[in-house]
Amino acid sequence: MGRDVGRGGSTGHFGHSFRAGGAQIVEAGNKKSEDFVIVGVPKESFPGERRVSLVPSAIPNLAKVGLEVIVEQGAGVEAGYPDAQYTEKGAKVVPDRKSVFGTADIISQVLCYGSNDKTGKADLPLMRRDQVLIGFLRPLGSREIIQEIAGAGVTSFSVELMPRTTRAQSMDALSSMATACGYKAVLIAADTLPKFFPMLTTAAGTITPSRVLIVGVGVAGLQAIATARRLGAVVSAYDLRPVVKEQVQSLGARFVELGIEAKDAQDARGYATAQGEDFYAKQREAMGKVVGENDVVITTAVVPGKKAPVLVTADMVRRMAPGSVIVDLAAERGGNCELTRPGETTMDSGVTIIGRINLASTVPYHASSLYARNVTAFLVHLVKDGKLNLNLADEITRETLLTRGGEVVNARVREFFSLPALAAQSGS
C-alpha cells in the first residue's frame, strides 16, 4: 500500500497548507468532504508552444477522484480552449503563473524545465518542496538541468519514461505526440512538394502518384504511412526491426528490406536500440538507391538519450530529383539527414530539407486533447481516495518518478548519467 506524500494531517496531503480558495469543503449534513488536491495548469512558456496540458473535458473526470483544477488565464486559448470552457466544466481560472504555482499541489505542464531550455528555468523559483510536477522533462538530456529540478525539492514525473505496456497505454504521451508529428510531417511535405500526391486522371492525361519513403516505423512512422496513403501517394517504409513489416504492409505500404541484420534491434521497452557504426555504414550504402527513387523522405528514427543516427547522407540527397522534400522528425536530436539544420528549412541541390521541431504544437487542439487524456489517466492512477499515493511497487509510478526529496531517484536515469545507485527505497 502507498502512503501520502509529506506529513498529511491538518496541513493537507502534501505537508503544506492549502491556499485560500484551494481547499473545497462541501457541506453534506454534518459531514465535510476531504480537501481536494489541486492540479495547476500554467500557460506554456516555450516560444511558439500552443498546446495546453489539460483541456476542459478532462476536468469532470479529475473531479471524480478528488482533484480540483486551476488554470492560468489564457492557458488554453491558442489551442482552441477559451477560459469560459474551463469554468463551465468546474475549473477555476487564476490571473497569473505565480498564482498557479503558489496554490497547486500538482503542476501539469506539456514542456517542463528540462524539455524547455528557453524559458523553463524561470519556473524553478516558483516551485516548492514536495510539489508534484508532471510533464515532458527530457530525463536523458542534461544531467545539470535534471539535478536543478531535483534541487528544487519537487516530486517530478517524466512522461517520457512511461513504460510501453498494455496497462500504461492510455498514459503514453510520447505515442500521442508522435501521432500528431507523423500526421503533420506528411501534410508539410505535401504542401512543399511541387507535385500532386495522388494519381489523377484528367482531360490532359494521367498524373502519376508521388513516391514517399518513411524511415523509422514507430508510432510517428506508422501515422506518416497512413496519412501519405490517405493522400494517395505510393508509400514504402524501412525500419531496422523486421517485426514491423506486417504493420507496414497492413497499412498498404511496401516494406523495404536492405539485406542487413540489426543486432538486438529493440530493447525490452519496445524502443529501437543504437547500432554500431559498421551497421549504419552498411545501412547507408544500401539506402542510397532507395532514397533516390522517392519524391518525399520522412525520417523518424531516434534512440532515447542519444544523438539521432545519420541515415540519409549528403550524397543521397544529391541523388534525389530537384523539387524533392525531406522532413526530418529527428531534427531536435541532430537529425537523420546529414544536411538537416534543427529548427530550419534549407535547400541543397534543389532538395528541400525541413528540420522543424515541436510539430505537435502545430496541431494544438487535438495534440492537447490527446495529451490531456494521457495526463488524466496518469493522475487517476496516482490518486487514491482523494490523496496522492506513491506506490513504488507499481511499475508505472516507479518508472516515471524522476526526482523526489532533493534527489534524482529514477534508477534508469541515474545509470544513464553514471550516478551512484541510491539505497533501496520502500514501496511507498
QUIFEN-V408760 format. One record per pair of residues at least 12 apart in sequence whose ideal C-beta (glycine too) atoms are under 8 Angstrom apart, sorted by the first residue. I is the first residue (numbers start at 1). J is the second residue. D is the distance in whole Angstrom. If there is no record, write none. Layout:
i=I j=J d=D
i=I j=J d=D
This chain:
i=1 j=389 d=8
i=1 j=391 d=7
i=1 j=428 d=8
i=2 j=384 d=7
i=2 j=389 d=3
i=2 j=390 d=6
i=2 j=391 d=4
i=2 j=392 d=8
i=2 j=394 d=8
i=2 j=397 d=8
i=2 j=427 d=8
i=2 j=428 d=5
i=3 j=389 d=7
i=3 j=390 d=8
i=3 j=428 d=5
i=4 j=387 d=5
i=4 j=388 d=7
i=4 j=389 d=7
i=5 j=130 d=6
i=5 j=132 d=7
i=5 j=155 d=6
i=5 j=388 d=6
i=5 j=390 d=6
i=6 j=130 d=5
i=8 j=387 d=8
i=12 j=35 d=6
i=12 j=105 d=7
i=13 j=35 d=7
i=13 j=37 d=6
i=13 j=105 d=7
i=13 j=386 d=8
i=13 j=387 d=5
i=13 j=388 d=6
i=14 j=37 d=8
i=14 j=105 d=5
i=14 j=130 d=5
i=14 j=131 d=7
i=14 j=132 d=7
i=14 j=388 d=7
i=15 j=130 d=5
i=16 j=128 d=7
i=16 j=130 d=7
i=18 j=35 d=6
i=18 j=38 d=7
i=18 j=103 d=8
i=18 j=105 d=8
i=19 j=102 d=6
i=19 j=103 d=4
i=21 j=92 d=7
i=21 j=103 d=7
i=22 j=35 d=8
i=22 j=36 d=8
i=22 j=38 d=5
i=22 j=68 d=7
i=22 j=70 d=8
i=22 j=103 d=5
i=22 j=104 d=8
i=23 j=35 d=4
i=23 j=36 d=7
i=24 j=36 d=5
i=24 j=68 d=6
i=34 j=66 d=6
i=34 j=385 d=8
i=34 j=386 d=4
i=34 j=387 d=8
i=35 j=386 d=8
i=36 j=66 d=6
i=36 j=67 d=6
i=36 j=68 d=4
i=36 j=386 d=7
i=37 j=66 d=6
i=37 j=67 d=5
i=37 j=68 d=7
i=37 j=105 d=5
i=37 j=106 d=7
i=37 j=383 d=6
i=37 j=386 d=7
i=37 j=387 d=7
i=37 j=388 d=6
i=38 j=67 d=8
i=38 j=68 d=5
i=38 j=69 d=8
i=38 j=70 d=6
i=38 j=103 d=6
i=38 j=104 d=5
i=38 j=105 d=5
i=38 j=106 d=7
i=39 j=54 d=7
i=39 j=62 d=6
i=39 j=67 d=5
i=39 j=68 d=7
i=39 j=69 d=5
i=39 j=70 d=7
i=39 j=104 d=6
i=39 j=105 d=7
i=39 j=106 d=5
i=39 j=107 d=8
i=39 j=108 d=6
i=39 j=379 d=7
i=40 j=69 d=8
i=40 j=70 d=5
i=40 j=71 d=8
i=40 j=72 d=8
i=40 j=100 d=4
i=40 j=101 d=7
i=40 j=103 d=6
i=40 j=104 d=3
i=40 j=105 d=8
i=40 j=106 d=7
i=40 j=107 d=5
i=40 j=108 d=7
i=41 j=53 d=6
i=41 j=54 d=5
i=41 j=69 d=7
i=41 j=70 d=7
i=41 j=71 d=4
i=41 j=72 d=7
i=41 j=75 d=5
i=41 j=76 d=8
i=41 j=91 d=8
i=41 j=100 d=7
i=41 j=108 d=5
i=41 j=109 d=8
i=42 j=72 d=5
i=42 j=75 d=7
i=42 j=97 d=5
i=42 j=100 d=5
i=42 j=101 d=7
i=42 j=107 d=7
i=42 j=109 d=6
i=42 j=123 d=8
i=43 j=72 d=5
i=43 j=73 d=8
i=43 j=74 d=6
i=43 j=75 d=4
i=43 j=97 d=7
i=44 j=75 d=8
i=44 j=109 d=7
i=44 j=110 d=5
i=44 j=111 d=6
i=45 j=97 d=8
i=45 j=116 d=7
i=45 j=118 d=8
i=45 j=119 d=4
i=45 j=120 d=7
i=45 j=122 d=7
i=45 j=123 d=8
i=46 j=111 d=5
i=46 j=115 d=8
i=46 j=116 d=4
i=46 j=118 d=6
i=46 j=119 d=6
i=46 j=120 d=7
i=46 j=358 d=8
i=47 j=118 d=6
i=47 j=119 d=7
i=48 j=358 d=7
i=48 j=361 d=7
i=49 j=110 d=7
i=49 j=111 d=6
i=49 j=116 d=8
i=49 j=358 d=7
i=49 j=361 d=5
i=50 j=78 d=4
i=50 j=79 d=6
i=50 j=361 d=5
i=50 j=362 d=8
i=50 j=364 d=4
i=51 j=79 d=6
i=51 j=110 d=5
i=51 j=360 d=7
i=51 j=361 d=5
i=51 j=364 d=5
i=51 j=367 d=5
i=51 j=368 d=5
i=51 j=371 d=6
i=52 j=75 d=5
i=52 j=76 d=4
i=52 j=78 d=8
i=52 j=79 d=5
i=52 j=81 d=6
i=52 j=110 d=7
i=52 j=364 d=8
i=52 j=368 d=5
i=52 j=372 d=8
i=53 j=108 d=4
i=53 j=109 d=5
i=53 j=110 d=5
i=53 j=134 d=8
i=53 j=135 d=6
i=53 j=368 d=8
i=53 j=371 d=6
i=53 j=372 d=7
i=53 j=375 d=6
i=54 j=69 d=6
i=54 j=71 d=7
i=54 j=108 d=6
i=54 j=372 d=5
i=54 j=375 d=6
i=54 j=376 d=7
i=55 j=76 d=7
i=55 j=79 d=7
i=55 j=81 d=5
i=55 j=368 d=5
i=55 j=369 d=5
i=55 j=372 d=4
i=56 j=76 d=7
i=56 j=81 d=6
i=56 j=85 d=4
i=56 j=86 d=5
i=56 j=88 d=7
i=56 j=89 d=4
i=56 j=91 d=7
i=57 j=89 d=7
i=57 j=369 d=8
i=57 j=372 d=8
i=58 j=372 d=5
i=58 j=373 d=7
i=58 j=375 d=8
i=58 j=376 d=5
i=59 j=86 d=7
i=59 j=89 d=4
i=59 j=90 d=5
i=59 j=91 d=5
i=60 j=89 d=6
i=60 j=90 d=7
i=61 j=376 d=6
i=61 j=380 d=7
i=62 j=376 d=6
i=62 j=379 d=6
i=62 j=380 d=8
i=63 j=90 d=6
i=65 j=379 d=7
i=65 j=380 d=5
i=65 j=383 d=5
i=65 j=386 d=7
i=66 j=383 d=6
i=66 j=385 d=7
i=66 j=386 d=3
i=66 j=387 d=7
i=67 j=106 d=8
i=67 j=379 d=6
i=67 j=383 d=6
i=68 j=92 d=7
i=69 j=86 d=8
i=69 j=90 d=7
i=69 j=91 d=4
i=69 j=92 d=7
i=70 j=91 d=7
i=70 j=92 d=5
i=70 j=93 d=8
i=70 j=94 d=5
i=70 j=99 d=8
i=70 j=100 d=6
i=70 j=103 d=6
i=70 j=104 d=6
i=71 j=83 d=7
i=71 j=86 d=5
i=71 j=91 d=5
i=71 j=92 d=7
i=71 j=93 d=5
i=71 j=94 d=7
i=71 j=100 d=8
i=72 j=93 d=8
i=72 j=94 d=6
i=72 j=95 d=8
i=72 j=96 d=7
i=72 j=97 d=6
i=72 j=99 d=7
i=72 j=100 d=5
i=73 j=93 d=5
i=73 j=94 d=7
i=73 j=95 d=5
i=73 j=96 d=7
i=76 j=368 d=7
i=78 j=364 d=6
i=79 j=364 d=4
i=79 j=365 d=6
i=79 j=367 d=8
i=79 j=368 d=4
i=80 j=364 d=7
i=80 j=365 d=4
i=80 j=368 d=8
i=81 j=365 d=8
i=81 j=368 d=7
i=97 j=123 d=8
i=97 j=126 d=7
i=98 j=126 d=6
i=101 j=123 d=7
i=101 j=126 d=4
i=101 j=127 d=6
i=101 j=128 d=8
i=101 j=131 d=8
i=102 j=126 d=7
i=104 j=131 d=7
i=105 j=131 d=7
i=105 j=132 d=6
i=105 j=388 d=7
i=106 j=131 d=7
i=106 j=132 d=4
i=106 j=133 d=8
i=106 j=134 d=7
i=106 j=379 d=7
i=106 j=388 d=7
i=107 j=127 d=7
i=107 j=131 d=6
i=107 j=132 d=7
i=107 j=133 d=5
i=107 j=134 d=7
i=107 j=135 d=8
i=108 j=134 d=5
i=108 j=135 d=7
i=108 j=375 d=6
i=108 j=379 d=8
i=109 j=133 d=7
i=109 j=134 d=7
i=109 j=135 d=4
i=109 j=136 d=8
i=110 j=135 d=6
i=110 j=136 d=6
i=110 j=368 d=8
i=110 j=371 d=6
i=111 j=135 d=7
i=111 j=136 d=5
i=112 j=133 d=6
i=112 j=135 d=4
i=112 j=136 d=6
i=112 j=137 d=5
i=112 j=149 d=8
i=112 j=156 d=7
i=113 j=137 d=8
i=113 j=145 d=7
i=113 j=148 d=7
i=113 j=149 d=6
i=114 j=136 d=7
i=114 j=137 d=4
i=114 j=138 d=5
i=114 j=139 d=7
i=114 j=141 d=6
i=114 j=142 d=7
i=114 j=145 d=5
i=114 j=146 d=6
i=114 j=149 d=6
i=114 j=158 d=8
i=115 j=135 d=7
i=115 j=136 d=4
i=115 j=137 d=6
i=115 j=138 d=4
i=115 j=141 d=8
i=117 j=142 d=8
i=117 j=145 d=7
i=121 j=148 d=8
i=124 j=148 d=7
i=124 j=149 d=8
i=124 j=152 d=5
i=127 j=152 d=5
i=127 j=153 d=8
i=127 j=154 d=5
i=128 j=153 d=7
i=128 j=154 d=8
i=129 j=152 d=8
i=129 j=153 d=3
i=129 j=154 d=7
i=129 j=406 d=8
i=130 j=153 d=7
i=130 j=154 d=7
i=130 j=155 d=6
i=131 j=153 d=8
i=131 j=154 d=5
i=131 j=155 d=7
i=132 j=154 d=7
i=132 j=155 d=5
i=132 j=156 d=7
i=132 j=157 d=7
i=132 j=388 d=7
i=133 j=149 d=8
i=133 j=154 d=5
i=133 j=155 d=7
i=133 j=156 d=4
i=133 j=157 d=7
i=134 j=156 d=8
i=134 j=157 d=5
i=134 j=159 d=7
i=134 j=375 d=6
i=134 j=378 d=7
i=134 j=379 d=8
i=135 j=158 d=8
i=135 j=159 d=6
i=136 j=158 d=7
i=136 j=159 d=6
i=136 j=160 d=6
i=136 j=173 d=7
i=137 j=149 d=7
i=137 j=156 d=6
i=137 j=158 d=4
i=137 j=159 d=8
i=137 j=160 d=7
i=137 j=402 d=6
i=138 j=158 d=8
i=138 j=160 d=7
i=139 j=158 d=4
i=139 j=160 d=6
i=139 j=161 d=6
i=139 j=402 d=5
i=139 j=410 d=7
i=139 j=413 d=5
i=140 j=160 d=8
i=140 j=304 d=6
i=140 j=305 d=3
i=140 j=413 d=7
i=140 j=416 d=5
i=141 j=305 d=8
i=143 j=417 d=5
i=146 j=402 d=7
i=146 j=403 d=7
i=146 j=408 d=6
i=146 j=413 d=7
i=146 j=417 d=8
i=147 j=408 d=6
i=149 j=402 d=7
i=149 j=403 d=6
i=150 j=402 d=8
i=150 j=403 d=4
i=150 j=406 d=6
i=150 j=407 d=6
i=150 j=408 d=5
i=151 j=406 d=6
i=153 j=405 d=7
i=153 j=406 d=5
i=154 j=403 d=6
i=155 j=390 d=7
i=155 j=401 d=7
i=155 j=403 d=7
i=155 j=404 d=5
i=155 j=405 d=8
i=156 j=401 d=8
i=156 j=402 d=5
i=156 j=403 d=5
i=156 j=404 d=8
i=157 j=378 d=7
i=157 j=400 d=5
i=157 j=401 d=6
i=157 j=402 d=6
i=158 j=400 d=6
i=158 j=402 d=4
i=158 j=410 d=8
i=159 j=171 d=8
i=159 j=173 d=4
i=159 j=174 d=7
i=159 j=374 d=7
i=159 j=375 d=8
i=159 j=378 d=7
i=159 j=400 d=7
i=160 j=173 d=8
i=160 j=174 d=6
i=160 j=304 d=8
i=161 j=399 d=5
i=161 j=400 d=5
i=161 j=402 d=7
i=161 j=410 d=7
i=161 j=412 d=7
i=161 j=413 d=8
i=162 j=174 d=7
i=162 j=378 d=8
i=162 j=396 d=7
i=162 j=399 d=7
i=162 j=400 d=6
i=163 j=269 d=7
i=163 j=395 d=6
i=163 j=396 d=6
i=163 j=399 d=5
i=164 j=269 d=5
i=164 j=270 d=4
i=164 j=271 d=8
i=165 j=395 d=7
i=165 j=396 d=8
i=167 j=395 d=8
i=167 j=396 d=7
i=168 j=395 d=8
i=168 j=396 d=5
i=170 j=373 d=7
i=170 j=374 d=7
i=170 j=377 d=4
i=171 j=374 d=5
i=171 j=375 d=8
i=171 j=377 d=5
i=171 j=378 d=4
i=171 j=381 d=7
i=171 j=396 d=7
i=172 j=374 d=6
i=173 j=370 d=8
i=173 j=371 d=6
i=173 j=374 d=4
i=173 j=375 d=7
i=174 j=219 d=8
i=175 j=219 d=5
i=176 j=367 d=8
i=176 j=370 d=4
i=176 j=371 d=6
i=176 j=373 d=8
i=176 j=374 d=6
i=177 j=360 d=4
i=177 j=367 d=6
i=177 j=370 d=7
i=177 j=371 d=7
i=178 j=218 d=6
i=178 j=219 d=4
i=178 j=220 d=4
i=178 j=223 d=7
i=178 j=300 d=8
i=179 j=219 d=6
i=179 j=220 d=7
i=179 j=223 d=5
i=179 j=370 d=7
i=180 j=359 d=7
i=180 j=360 d=4
i=180 j=363 d=5
i=180 j=366 d=7
i=180 j=367 d=4
i=180 j=370 d=7
i=181 j=220 d=5
i=181 j=223 d=8
i=181 j=300 d=8
i=181 j=329 d=6
i=181 j=359 d=4
i=181 j=360 d=5
i=182 j=219 d=7
i=182 j=220 d=4
i=182 j=221 d=6
i=182 j=222 d=7
i=182 j=223 d=3
i=182 j=224 d=4
i=182 j=227 d=7
i=182 j=298 d=8
i=182 j=300 d=7
i=182 j=329 d=7
i=183 j=223 d=5
i=183 j=224 d=7
i=183 j=227 d=5
i=183 j=363 d=7
i=184 j=359 d=5
i=184 j=360 d=8
i=184 j=362 d=6
i=184 j=363 d=6
i=185 j=220 d=7
i=185 j=224 d=6
i=185 j=298 d=5
i=185 j=300 d=8
i=185 j=327 d=5
i=185 j=329 d=6
i=185 j=359 d=6
i=186 j=212 d=8
i=186 j=224 d=5
i=186 j=227 d=4
i=186 j=228 d=5
i=186 j=231 d=7
i=186 j=298 d=7
i=186 j=327 d=8
i=187 j=227 d=7
i=188 j=327 d=6
i=188 j=354 d=6
i=188 j=356 d=7
i=188 j=359 d=8
i=189 j=212 d=7
i=189 j=296 d=5
i=189 j=298 d=6
i=189 j=325 d=5
i=189 j=327 d=5
i=189 j=354 d=8
i=190 j=231 d=6
i=190 j=296 d=8
i=192 j=325 d=5
i=192 j=352 d=6
i=192 j=354 d=7
i=193 j=210 d=6
i=193 j=295 d=6
i=193 j=296 d=6
i=193 j=323 d=7
i=193 j=324 d=8
i=193 j=325 d=5
i=194 j=323 d=5
i=195 j=210 d=5
i=195 j=295 d=6
i=195 j=323 d=7
i=196 j=209 d=8
i=196 j=210 d=7
i=196 j=232 d=8
i=197 j=209 d=7
i=197 j=210 d=5
i=197 j=212 d=8
i=197 j=228 d=7
i=197 j=231 d=4
i=197 j=232 d=5
i=197 j=233 d=5
i=198 j=231 d=6
i=198 j=232 d=2
i=198 j=233 d=7
i=199 j=232 d=6
i=209 j=232 d=6
i=209 j=233 d=6
i=209 j=234 d=5
i=210 j=233 d=5
i=210 j=234 d=7
i=210 j=295 d=4
i=210 j=296 d=6
i=211 j=233 d=7
i=211 j=234 d=5
i=211 j=235 d=8
i=211 j=236 d=7
i=211 j=293 d=6
i=211 j=294 d=5
i=211 j=295 d=5
i=211 j=296 d=7
i=212 j=228 d=4
i=212 j=233 d=4
i=212 j=234 d=7
i=212 j=235 d=5
i=212 j=236 d=8
i=212 j=294 d=6
i=212 j=295 d=7
i=212 j=296 d=4
i=212 j=297 d=8
i=212 j=298 d=7
i=213 j=235 d=8
i=213 j=236 d=5
i=213 j=237 d=7
i=213 j=238 d=7
i=213 j=256 d=7
i=213 j=290 d=6
i=213 j=291 d=7
i=213 j=293 d=8
i=213 j=294 d=4
i=213 j=296 d=7
i=213 j=297 d=5
i=213 j=298 d=7
i=214 j=228 d=7
i=214 j=235 d=7
i=214 j=236 d=7
i=214 j=237 d=4
i=214 j=238 d=7
i=214 j=253 d=7
i=214 j=298 d=5
i=214 j=300 d=7
i=215 j=237 d=8
i=215 j=238 d=5
i=215 j=239 d=8
i=215 j=287 d=8
i=215 j=297 d=7
i=215 j=298 d=7
i=215 j=299 d=4
i=215 j=300 d=7
i=215 j=301 d=6
i=215 j=311 d=6
i=215 j=312 d=7
i=215 j=336 d=6
i=216 j=238 d=8
i=216 j=239 d=6
i=216 j=272 d=8
i=216 j=299 d=6
i=216 j=300 d=4
i=216 j=301 d=4
i=216 j=302 d=8
i=216 j=329 d=8
i=216 j=330 d=8
i=216 j=336 d=7
i=217 j=237 d=5
i=217 j=238 d=8
i=217 j=239 d=4
i=217 j=241 d=7
i=217 j=244 d=4
i=217 j=247 d=7
i=217 j=248 d=6
i=217 j=300 d=8
i=218 j=239 d=8
i=218 j=272 d=7
i=218 j=300 d=6
i=220 j=300 d=4
i=220 j=329 d=6
i=221 j=237 d=6
i=221 j=239 d=7
i=221 j=298 d=8
i=221 j=300 d=5
i=222 j=247 d=6
i=222 j=248 d=8
i=222 j=251 d=7
i=224 j=298 d=5
i=224 j=300 d=7
i=225 j=237 d=6
i=225 j=248 d=7
i=225 j=251 d=5
i=225 j=252 d=8
i=225 j=253 d=5
i=226 j=251 d=5
i=228 j=296 d=8
i=228 j=298 d=8
i=229 j=251 d=6
i=229 j=252 d=5
i=229 j=253 d=7
i=233 j=296 d=7
i=235 j=251 d=8
i=235 j=252 d=7
i=235 j=253 d=4
i=235 j=254 d=7
i=236 j=253 d=6
i=236 j=254 d=4
i=236 j=255 d=7
i=236 j=256 d=5
i=236 j=290 d=8
i=236 j=294 d=7
i=237 j=253 d=5
i=237 j=254 d=7
i=237 j=255 d=6
i=237 j=256 d=7
i=238 j=255 d=7
i=238 j=256 d=4
i=238 j=258 d=7
i=238 j=287 d=7
i=238 j=290 d=7
i=239 j=272 d=8
i=239 j=301 d=8
i=240 j=262 d=4
i=240 j=265 d=5
i=240 j=272 d=7
i=240 j=275 d=7
i=240 j=279 d=8
i=240 j=283 d=7
i=241 j=262 d=7
i=241 j=265 d=4
i=241 j=266 d=5
i=241 j=272 d=6
i=242 j=257 d=8
i=242 j=265 d=7
i=243 j=265 d=8
i=243 j=266 d=8
i=245 j=257 d=8
i=256 j=290 d=6
i=258 j=282 d=8
i=258 j=283 d=6
i=258 j=286 d=4
i=258 j=287 d=7
i=258 j=290 d=8
i=259 j=286 d=7
i=260 j=279 d=7
i=260 j=282 d=5
i=260 j=283 d=6
i=260 j=286 d=6
i=262 j=275 d=6
i=262 j=279 d=6
i=263 j=275 d=7
i=263 j=276 d=8
i=263 j=279 d=7
i=271 j=303 d=7
i=271 j=304 d=6
i=272 j=301 d=7
i=272 j=302 d=8
i=272 j=303 d=6
i=273 j=303 d=7
i=274 j=303 d=5
i=274 j=306 d=5
i=274 j=309 d=7
i=275 j=309 d=7
i=280 j=309 d=6
i=280 j=310 d=7
i=280 j=311 d=7
i=283 j=311 d=7
i=284 j=310 d=7
i=284 j=311 d=7
i=284 j=313 d=6
i=284 j=316 d=8
i=287 j=311 d=6
i=287 j=312 d=7
i=287 j=316 d=7
i=288 j=313 d=8
i=288 j=315 d=7
i=288 j=316 d=5
i=288 j=319 d=7
i=289 j=319 d=8
i=291 j=312 d=6
i=291 j=316 d=4
i=291 j=317 d=8
i=291 j=319 d=7
i=291 j=320 d=7
i=292 j=316 d=7
i=292 j=319 d=4
i=292 j=320 d=6
i=294 j=320 d=7
i=294 j=324 d=7
i=295 j=321 d=7
i=295 j=323 d=8
i=295 j=324 d=5
i=295 j=325 d=7
i=296 j=324 d=7
i=296 j=325 d=5
i=296 j=326 d=8
i=296 j=327 d=7
i=297 j=312 d=6
i=297 j=320 d=8
i=297 j=324 d=8
i=297 j=325 d=8
i=297 j=326 d=5
i=297 j=327 d=8
i=297 j=337 d=8
i=298 j=326 d=8
i=298 j=327 d=5
i=298 j=329 d=7
i=299 j=311 d=6
i=299 j=312 d=6
i=299 j=326 d=7
i=299 j=327 d=7
i=299 j=328 d=5
i=299 j=329 d=6
i=299 j=330 d=6
i=299 j=335 d=8
i=299 j=336 d=4
i=299 j=337 d=6
i=300 j=329 d=5
i=300 j=330 d=7
i=300 j=336 d=8
i=301 j=330 d=6
i=301 j=336 d=5
i=302 j=330 d=5
i=302 j=333 d=5
i=305 j=416 d=6
i=306 j=333 d=8
i=307 j=333 d=6
i=307 j=334 d=5
i=308 j=330 d=4
i=308 j=333 d=4
i=308 j=334 d=5
i=308 j=335 d=6
i=308 j=336 d=5
i=309 j=336 d=7
i=310 j=335 d=7
i=310 j=336 d=6
i=310 j=337 d=7
i=310 j=338 d=5
i=311 j=336 d=5
i=311 j=337 d=8
i=312 j=326 d=7
i=312 j=336 d=6
i=312 j=337 d=4
i=312 j=338 d=7
i=313 j=338 d=5
i=314 j=338 d=5
i=314 j=339 d=5
i=314 j=348 d=7
i=317 j=337 d=7
i=317 j=338 d=8
i=317 j=339 d=6
i=317 j=348 d=6
i=317 j=349 d=6
i=317 j=351 d=5
i=317 j=353 d=7
i=318 j=348 d=7
i=318 j=349 d=5
i=318 j=351 d=8
i=320 j=349 d=8
i=320 j=351 d=5
i=321 j=350 d=8
i=322 j=349 d=7
i=322 j=350 d=3
i=322 j=351 d=7
i=323 j=350 d=6
i=323 j=351 d=8
i=323 j=352 d=8
i=324 j=350 d=8
i=324 j=351 d=5
i=324 j=352 d=7
i=325 j=351 d=7
i=325 j=352 d=5
i=325 j=354 d=7
i=326 j=340 d=8
i=326 j=351 d=6
i=326 j=352 d=7
i=326 j=353 d=5
i=326 j=354 d=7
i=327 j=354 d=5
i=327 j=356 d=8
i=328 j=340 d=4
i=328 j=353 d=7
i=328 j=354 d=7
i=328 j=355 d=5
i=329 j=359 d=7
i=331 j=343 d=7
i=331 j=355 d=4
i=331 j=356 d=7
i=331 j=357 d=6
i=332 j=357 d=5
i=332 j=358 d=8
i=335 j=355 d=6
i=337 j=353 d=6
i=337 j=355 d=8
i=339 j=353 d=5
i=340 j=353 d=6
i=340 j=355 d=4
i=341 j=353 d=8
i=341 j=355 d=5
i=342 j=355 d=5
i=342 j=357 d=6
i=343 j=355 d=6
i=343 j=356 d=7
i=343 j=357 d=5
i=378 j=396 d=8
i=378 j=400 d=8
i=381 j=396 d=6
i=381 j=397 d=7
i=382 j=397 d=7
i=390 j=404 d=8
i=390 j=428 d=6
i=391 j=427 d=6
i=391 j=428 d=7
i=392 j=425 d=6
i=392 j=426 d=7
i=392 j=427 d=5
i=392 j=428 d=7
i=393 j=427 d=4
i=399 j=412 d=7
i=407 j=422 d=7
i=409 j=422 d=6
i=409 j=425 d=7
